[in-house]
Amino acid sequence: MKLYLVQHAKATSEQQDPQRPLTEEGQRELQKVTEFIEPLKLSVDYLWHSEKRRAIQTAELLAKAIKIKKAKTVREGLGPSDDVAILKDELDATTDDIMIVGHLPFLNKLASLLLAGCESADAVAFRNGGIVALGRNEEDKWQIDWMITPEIFV
């Protein structure tokens, strides 16, 4: 199983726009990431994202660069402060490849729980528009396979 964790691309501040859409810079940076991953021919069963506009926009841009076998859908429980333990149990029980577009601190807590067994381990330095690819090995342990951030394209 592969799990791709994506922090939404850079968004406007809540003061600028309460809906917090992606900034032009965030869109440009994410475009560079999608151009990089397109030749990798990533394929997932599901692309899940939160209901927040910035996550929806990020998921829409990523969906153009990857193959989604089953569905791209809004998923409950991916908000910044949602409980990661519920999703961890579901991920541990599936063999589907999944991409999740979400927010901090949720993604950091989920990655830390999967990798280190403790959601406060701060195991991954997430970046807006970055992708962290995790895999589950033969011993059912999660590992980081690779990570890409927009900063490498500067």
Backbone bond lengths (Angstrom), bond angles and torsions (degrees), N, CA, C in turn:
res aa  C-N    CA-C-N  psi(-1)  N-CA   C-N-CA  omega(-1)  CA-C   N-CA-C  phi
1 M - - - 1.435 - - 1.519 110.61 -
2 K 1.315 115.44 138.48 1.461 122.23 175.29 1.528 108.58 -113.58
3 L 1.308 115.51 141.72 1.453 122.07 177.70 1.517 107.36 -131.66
4 Y 1.322 116.17 122.97 1.455 122.11 179.45 1.521 107.87 -110.37
5 L 1.330 116.33 119.07 1.452 121.87 -179.92 1.523 108.33 -105.63
6 V 1.323 115.89 124.53 1.460 121.63 -174.69 1.521 109.55 -125.89
7 Q 1.323 116.19 120.59 1.459 119.16 170.73 1.526 106.83 -80.62
8 H 1.324 116.72 131.83 1.464 120.32 -179.66 1.526 110.53 -49.12
9 A 1.328 115.70 154.36 1.461 120.93 178.69 1.530 109.56 -68.49
10 K 1.327 116.61 169.49 1.464 121.73 -178.31 1.523 110.67 -55.44
11 A 1.330 114.55 135.13 1.463 121.33 -177.77 1.523 110.23 -124.09
12 T 1.314 115.28 162.58 1.458 120.21 176.61 1.520 109.34 -66.71
13 S 1.308 116.11 162.63 1.463 120.00 176.34 1.527 109.20 -75.64
14 E 1.307 115.67 161.32 1.460 120.40 178.15 1.531 110.93 -64.00
15 Q 1.338 117.13 -30.12 1.455 120.96 178.49 1.532 110.90 -68.73
16 Q 1.330 117.17 -37.26 1.464 121.36 178.82 1.517 111.15 -69.52
17 D 1.339 115.83 -43.31 1.462 121.60 -178.33 1.524 108.08 -159.41
18 P 1.334 117.35 115.07 1.467 120.52 -178.07 1.534 113.68 -58.22
19 Q 1.324 117.92 -23.37 1.467 121.23 178.33 1.526 112.29 -77.19
20 R 1.334 116.99 -17.43 1.456 124.82 177.92 1.532 114.31 52.70
21 P 1.338 117.95 58.20 1.469 119.64 175.00 1.527 110.83 -69.37
22 L 1.311 116.41 168.61 1.462 120.83 177.37 1.518 110.25 -66.44
23 T 1.316 114.89 145.17 1.461 120.03 173.42 1.529 108.63 -79.15
24 E 1.332 115.97 165.73 1.468 119.36 175.06 1.519 110.12 -61.03
25 E 1.329 116.44 -40.32 1.462 120.62 177.63 1.528 110.63 -61.64
26 G 1.328 117.38 -44.17 1.458 121.34 178.29 1.515 111.62 -60.43
27 Q 1.310 117.34 -41.39 1.466 121.27 178.25 1.522 111.06 -65.29
28 R 1.337 117.01 -43.02 1.477 120.69 179.06 1.532 110.74 -62.97
29 E 1.339 116.18 -44.93 1.467 119.33 -179.73 1.519 111.24 -63.73
30 L 1.313 116.82 -42.59 1.465 120.13 179.35 1.524 110.67 -66.08
31 Q 1.315 117.56 -34.98 1.469 120.99 177.14 1.532 110.10 -60.14
32 K 1.319 117.34 -40.62 1.468 120.82 177.96 1.528 110.64 -63.73
33 V 1.331 116.70 -40.51 1.459 120.66 177.95 1.529 110.08 -64.04
34 T 1.333 117.16 -44.99 1.474 119.48 -178.98 1.523 111.46 -65.59
35 E 1.332 117.30 -36.95 1.471 120.09 176.99 1.524 110.77 -64.09
36 F 1.323 116.51 -34.35 1.456 120.57 178.54 1.529 111.93 -71.08
37 I 1.335 117.23 -41.94 1.470 119.06 -175.48 1.528 113.28 -82.51
38 E 1.316 117.69 -18.98 1.466 119.57 -177.80 1.532 113.29 -53.56
39 P 1.340 119.71 -46.58 1.470 119.51 178.29 1.530 114.08 -64.65
40 L 1.338 117.22 -17.71 1.467 120.36 178.41 1.529 112.02 -72.44
41 K 1.333 116.03 -15.56 1.465 122.31 -179.80 1.525 111.70 52.54
42 L 1.350 114.76 49.49 1.463 119.60 177.78 1.517 109.66 -62.66
43 S 1.320 114.88 140.70 1.450 121.84 179.64 1.522 108.52 -134.31
44 V 1.327 116.13 131.06 1.461 120.98 177.89 1.525 108.87 -130.33
45 D 1.305 115.26 155.19 1.458 119.02 173.61 1.523 109.96 -75.17
46 Y 1.339 115.64 -42.53 1.466 120.93 -177.51 1.519 111.29 -133.65
47 L 1.311 115.22 143.17 1.452 122.05 167.05 1.523 105.60 -116.92
48 W 1.335 115.57 111.24 1.459 121.35 -179.77 1.519 108.60 -105.01
49 H 1.322 116.27 144.64 1.456 121.05 175.39 1.519 109.38 -145.69
50 S 1.316 115.42 159.58 1.466 120.03 177.51 1.527 108.74 -74.12
51 E 1.322 115.66 174.60 1.462 120.56 -179.12 1.527 112.06 -84.33
52 K 1.324 117.98 -1.94 1.462 121.01 -178.45 1.529 110.35 -75.34
53 R 1.327 115.47 141.62 1.466 121.54 -172.91 1.527 112.80 -55.04
54 R 1.325 117.29 -41.83 1.465 120.30 -178.36 1.526 111.99 -64.47
55 A 1.317 117.57 -34.17 1.467 120.90 177.09 1.525 110.57 -73.81
56 I 1.317 117.04 -39.32 1.470 120.71 177.58 1.521 110.38 -61.56
57 Q 1.340 116.84 -46.93 1.470 120.33 -179.69 1.531 111.30 -63.07
58 T 1.319 116.99 -40.91 1.466 120.80 178.40 1.525 110.13 -63.70
59 A 1.322 116.98 -44.82 1.470 121.31 179.39 1.523 111.19 -62.14
60 E 1.316 117.39 -40.10 1.469 120.51 179.59 1.519 111.24 -62.58
61 L 1.327 117.56 -41.53 1.462 120.46 178.52 1.529 111.20 -68.22
62 L 1.323 117.32 -40.96 1.461 120.19 178.42 1.528 112.03 -66.19
63 A 1.322 116.92 -35.73 1.464 121.14 -178.30 1.526 112.21 -61.13
64 K 1.317 117.29 -23.18 1.467 121.11 178.10 1.524 111.82 -76.75
65 A 1.336 117.20 -17.65 1.463 121.45 -174.59 1.522 113.99 -107.33
66 I 1.330 117.52 -8.35 1.461 120.84 -178.91 1.524 109.53 -127.38
67 K 1.320 115.86 165.56 1.458 120.69 174.70 1.533 108.39 -97.36
68 I 1.321 115.65 129.11 1.468 121.32 177.65 1.525 107.26 -112.18
69 K 1.324 116.33 113.33 1.467 121.24 -174.35 1.523 113.37 -75.80
70 K 1.328 117.81 -36.64 1.468 119.90 -173.55 1.520 112.91 -114.18
71 A 1.341 118.47 -59.84 1.470 118.47 -175.25 1.520 112.65 -162.44
72 K 1.333 114.21 148.51 1.473 123.62 166.29 1.512 104.70 -110.27
73 T 1.322 116.62 121.12 1.455 117.99 -171.48 1.522 113.17 -151.78
74 V 1.333 114.42 151.60 1.460 120.59 169.77 1.515 107.36 -65.46
75 R 1.301 115.82 138.42 1.458 120.76 -178.30 1.525 109.51 -127.96
76 E 1.295 116.53 126.45 1.464 121.26 175.44 1.529 108.87 -65.68
77 G 1.322 116.43 151.99 1.457 120.60 174.03 1.510 115.25 86.03
78 L 1.347 118.43 14.74 1.460 120.97 179.98 1.523 112.11 -111.92
79 G 1.312 116.97 15.28 1.456 121.36 179.22 1.517 111.66 -69.47
80 P 1.325 117.29 162.99 1.465 121.11 -176.39 1.529 114.38 -52.93
81 S 1.320 117.83 -35.83 1.471 120.64 -175.23 1.523 113.72 -110.01
82 D 1.321 118.24 12.55 1.464 120.49 -178.20 1.525 111.63 -70.88
83 D 1.324 115.81 160.41 1.461 123.80 -177.53 1.529 110.24 -75.52
84 V 1.328 117.00 119.79 1.463 121.15 -178.00 1.526 113.12 -79.42
85 A 1.325 118.10 -21.77 1.465 121.20 -176.86 1.523 111.57 -62.29
86 I 1.316 116.91 -35.35 1.469 120.77 179.67 1.522 110.04 -62.84
87 L 1.319 116.96 -46.96 1.460 120.97 -179.18 1.526 111.20 -69.73
88 K 1.320 117.64 -36.63 1.468 120.61 178.71 1.519 110.99 -56.86
89 D 1.326 116.42 -45.63 1.461 120.06 180.00 1.527 111.08 -60.96
90 E 1.314 116.86 -40.57 1.460 120.71 178.87 1.528 111.28 -67.00
91 L 1.324 116.94 -41.96 1.461 120.55 179.24 1.527 111.34 -65.60
92 D 1.319 116.64 -38.18 1.470 120.41 178.92 1.525 111.79 -64.45
93 A 1.324 117.20 -24.52 1.462 121.34 -175.73 1.529 113.85 -95.85
94 T 1.327 118.52 -2.66 1.454 119.78 -175.96 1.523 111.74 -112.64
95 T 1.319 115.61 159.94 1.460 121.93 172.75 1.526 110.63 -112.56
96 D 1.333 117.02 1.05 1.465 121.23 179.36 1.526 110.45 -67.90
97 D 1.334 115.73 145.51 1.456 121.28 171.62 1.525 107.02 -86.44
98 I 1.332 116.30 131.60 1.459 121.09 -171.13 1.526 110.30 -135.59
99 M 1.329 115.40 139.25 1.458 121.74 169.97 1.519 106.47 -112.77
100 I 1.327 116.54 130.91 1.455 122.35 179.09 1.518 108.80 -118.66
101 V 1.324 116.22 122.97 1.458 121.97 175.08 1.522 106.84 -103.90
102 G 1.315 115.92 117.50 1.456 118.83 -175.28 1.507 113.23 -149.44
103 H 1.321 114.93 -147.26 1.453 123.46 -167.10 1.525 110.93 -136.51
104 L 1.314 114.08 162.61 1.454 120.38 168.25 1.524 107.79 -91.26
105 P 1.294 119.44 148.10 1.463 127.43 5.74 1.532 113.90 -86.36
106 F 1.333 118.38 -1.77 1.467 121.38 -175.49 1.527 112.43 -52.33
107 L 1.340 117.37 -52.35 1.467 119.55 -176.00 1.523 111.86 -62.76
108 N 1.317 117.29 -39.65 1.457 120.25 179.14 1.522 111.03 -64.70
109 K 1.325 116.54 -42.16 1.468 120.02 178.43 1.528 111.01 -65.15
110 L 1.342 117.36 -41.36 1.462 120.55 179.67 1.525 110.58 -64.47
111 A 1.322 117.52 -48.72 1.467 120.77 179.10 1.526 110.57 -59.53
112 S 1.314 116.89 -43.78 1.460 120.53 -179.65 1.524 111.95 -63.77
113 L 1.330 116.50 -40.71 1.464 120.37 178.36 1.528 110.81 -64.91
114 L 1.322 116.97 -42.61 1.465 120.45 179.84 1.531 111.47 -68.06
115 L 1.315 117.04 -44.13 1.463 121.24 -173.52 1.527 113.93 -82.46
116 A 1.332 116.33 -39.61 1.465 120.16 -171.97 1.526 113.66 -117.29
117 G 1.342 116.94 -5.36 1.455 119.86 179.73 1.513 114.12 77.84
118 C 1.337 116.10 9.55 1.466 120.84 -177.86 1.521 108.41 -146.74
119 E 1.327 116.91 120.15 1.467 118.93 -174.71 1.517 113.85 -68.67
120 S 1.315 118.81 -13.03 1.466 120.79 178.45 1.533 112.12 -96.08
121 A 1.320 118.83 10.07 1.470 121.87 -175.91 1.524 113.67 -70.32
122 D 1.328 117.67 -17.64 1.466 121.79 179.98 1.532 110.35 53.32
123 A 1.334 115.45 53.26 1.465 122.14 -170.71 1.524 114.94 -78.16
124 V 1.337 118.36 -21.01 1.459 120.62 -175.04 1.525 109.88 -132.43
125 A 1.335 116.11 137.90 1.463 121.34 175.81 1.532 108.03 -93.23
126 F 1.309 116.93 87.34 1.465 121.34 -179.25 1.521 110.91 -69.01
127 R 1.329 116.18 150.46 1.463 124.01 175.88 1.528 108.23 -132.11
128 N 1.328 115.92 146.81 1.464 119.83 176.32 1.524 109.84 -56.34
129 G 1.330 115.77 127.36 1.457 121.15 179.32 1.513 114.38 79.90
130 G 1.314 117.64 2.76 1.463 121.22 179.72 1.515 111.84 -88.43
131 I 1.322 115.57 158.68 1.464 122.28 179.32 1.519 108.74 -123.18
132 V 1.325 115.70 130.80 1.463 122.06 174.19 1.523 106.77 -114.15
133 A 1.326 116.38 118.53 1.465 121.51 -179.00 1.525 109.08 -99.06
134 L 1.330 115.02 121.41 1.459 121.60 177.54 1.523 109.07 -111.70
135 G 1.301 115.86 150.41 1.455 121.43 174.50 1.512 109.44 -134.17
136 R 1.310 115.00 153.63 1.471 120.23 176.76 1.522 107.23 -104.77
137 N 1.335 116.62 124.95 1.467 120.31 -176.55 1.529 112.17 -84.60
138 E 1.327 116.05 -174.86 1.466 121.84 -176.84 1.525 112.75 -62.48
139 E 1.330 116.95 -25.94 1.468 121.15 179.00 1.532 111.65 -89.89
140 D 1.334 117.39 11.92 1.465 123.64 -178.75 1.522 113.04 63.67
141 K 1.309 116.44 27.47 1.461 121.20 176.02 1.531 108.83 -102.96
142 W 1.328 115.29 141.79 1.460 121.11 179.47 1.522 110.44 -84.92
143 Q 1.346 115.23 142.40 1.462 122.30 178.02 1.522 109.00 -139.97
144 I 1.331 115.79 153.65 1.460 119.70 173.06 1.522 107.52 -80.28
145 D 1.341 116.32 123.25 1.463 120.85 176.08 1.526 110.50 -86.44
146 W 1.330 116.91 -45.22 1.455 122.21 178.10 1.525 109.84 -166.13
147 M 1.327 114.55 167.66 1.467 121.07 179.43 1.518 108.28 -148.14
148 I 1.320 115.40 141.52 1.459 120.82 176.58 1.520 108.56 -133.75
149 T 1.317 115.92 138.95 1.464 121.15 177.73 1.517 108.86 -129.63
150 P 1.321 117.51 152.74 1.472 120.10 -179.93 1.538 113.23 -59.61
151 E 1.326 117.95 -26.49 1.465 120.65 -177.07 1.529 113.21 -59.77
152 I 1.311 118.78 -25.02 1.470 119.75 -177.80 1.517 112.14 -72.07
153 F 1.316 118.05 -11.05 1.468 121.51 -178.68 1.521 113.23 -98.13
154 V 1.327 116.81 5.04 1.482 119.87 -178.26 1.501 110.50 -74.21
